[in-house]
Amino acid sequence: MVSEPVSRVWRSEREIHLRAQLGTFRRGSGDPTSRWGADGSVVRAVQTPEGVGTLHLVCRGADSVVEARAWGPGAQWLLESVPALLGEGDDASGFVAHHDLVADAWRRFPHWRVPRSGLVLDALAPAVIEQKVTGQEAFSGYRALVRRFGEPAPGPFGPALVAPPTASGWARIPSWAFLQASVDGARSRALVVAARSAGRLEEGARLGATEARRRMQSLPGIGVWTSAEVAQRALGDPDAVSFGDYHVAKDIGWALTGEPVDDAGLAELLEPYAGHRYRVQALLGLAGHRRPRRGPRMAPRRHLPTRAR
């Protein structure tokens, strides 16, 4: 029997486009922790500080009114998090576009703001799984692990919607199960260590992005790229550009100069945007500015041992 949800209606002073605002949280089209409805609604299943919860958001067209419903022990926490999740705490007042393409993207997406979920491990676990592999491999691995070790999402959405494991749940996953999901030992060890330190990491988020990133990067296997991916989603950091990413520097370089650049070139290109560098990355991504992809896709790798022949 599904319990009755708790609900709230929240109004913003800007237009809210749920899919643009929350697309960064979706880990591939088959992500079992999220569901995107044909009516434009978005559903997320997460582990909150109060327990598991499901959040259902509806915004009628390009409107400023968001109808939110939530289920589970974490329901009230999720309702209170809605404004921050939709970027209400992000201050874009000092942002100035120094390139025509950035200015055009800002005109097209003036409503977009950096989200803040407030949930470090929720963003960190998939980011670790995504380290140094293709998106296809990362999404497949995350999907397999969540379906196997997560828990049913509260609410009326059926068994296809699954909340990710708790911190202790991630820490208990055996190494062979990670390998079956094509997550190698380096990534699984980093994730297990992070899960065991989840309390300290979540506390860091309340102390600010700088301290939160310092605590993450003090752990083995978590570097600048991974902490930036978390800061973009959990901490609402508008400056957390994805240095170390296989595509980001090349894509932004291509968009702004006509040539791909490396991380050093990216840092130079984005220097005028200090304080808003991730905002530039996100806006160019929303506007679809990516360099042409050429050549065959990398085949997914296998991490299970094989018999010698």
Secondary structure, DSSP 4 states (H G I P E B T S, - for coil): -PPPPEEEEEEEEEEE-HHHHHGGG--STT-TTEEE-TTS-EEEEEEETTEEEEEEEEE-SSEEEEEEEEESTTHHHHHHHHHHHTTTT---TT----SHHHHHHHHH-TT--------HHHHHHHHHHTTTS-HHHHHHHHHHHHHHHSEEPSSSS-TT-EEPPPHHHHHH--HHHHHHTT--HHHHHHHHHHHHTHHHHHHHHHT-HHHHHHHHHTSTT--HHHHHHHIIIII--TT---TT-TTHHHHHHHHHHSS---HHHHHHHHGGGTT-HHHHHHHHHHTT--PPP-SPPPPPP--S-----
